[in-house]
Amino acid sequence: MPVKVIIPAFFRHLTSDESEILFSVPPGGLNLKHLFEELEKLHPGLQSGVFGRDGKPKRFAGLFVNSKPYQSLQGIYTCLVDNDVVELTSAVVQE
């Protein structure tokens, strides 16, 4: 199974209301920075909507890989493998 990216309701306007995006790992491998660059091509505005210019999630956003928190896309070269789950979270409460 490919890498699964879970999108919370707060960010779904950036993904045409998709709650999950499956992304196949290419033969050369895949890291978080590359994943979000590819997702940005599919869903323009997603990366800039979630991350600041410094590559860190904006103050209302969170990034987890297999339940482990990540603080930045910069310098992240950990290879993602099939079945990994990348989850975006939102600290914004919607009423």
Secondary structure, 3 states (H helix, E strand, C coil): CCEEEECCHHHHHHCCCCCEEEECCCCCCCCHHHHHHHHHHHCCCHHHHHECCCCCECCCEEEEECCEEECCCCCCCCCCCCCCEEEEEECCCCC
